[in-house]
Amino acid sequence: MRCTSWQLTQANMKKRKDTMTSANQPATPANNEPVRVNNTPRNIIIAIVVVAIIAVAAFFGFRAYNNANQEAVKGSKDNPVKIGVVGATDPEWVLLKKKAEQAGIYVDIVDFQDYTSENPALDSGELDLNEFQHLLYLANYNVSNNKDLQPIGGTAIYPLGVYSTKVKDIKDIAAGSTVTIPNDETN
């Protein structure tokens, strides 16, 4: 007689049933099929909770991303243009701020006490512009520091101070006289 695997399983279970006591018998239905539990409602609830969590996280993540990227327009009252200068108390800066504000551009003048800090501050983004150097000084800074700051226009031209202990008036300097000029990048 030929037996199928189901019949063999039935025969094996009958043998086991005979050897087991009622205390340690597993609970199986009368037709010997495994107990199937309908988990559909539970799975639907879990899916809804997961989708809700993802939706809430996406909503707040999107808001945080947008708020971080919505900085006030440069030159507005909340985000003024920062210009680094030496001598922020000079009267021309008061006039510049007033004229810029009349044109709808807000400016903050950032005062520096030396001529070496403005370019690094500009390069790092602490400043939007600076005003203090001539083209040779800027070129030397770029080469020395492997930077690429670019001039965008000319600004003030400052007079050169001439000092002497012998000559009282510039007219008294004879043609062909020797004048000493410092040999550094700022002059």
LINDA-V37472 format. One record per helix or strand. SS is the DSSP state (H for helix, E for strand). FROM is the first residue (numbers start at 1). TO is the last residue. If there is no record, write none. Layout:
SS_FROM_TO ; SS_FROM_TO
This chain:
H_5_19 ; H_22_24 ; H_40_69 ; E_76_76 ; E_79_79 ; E_81_86 ; H_91_102 ; E_107_112 ; H_118_124 ; E_129_131 ; H_135_145 ; H_170_172
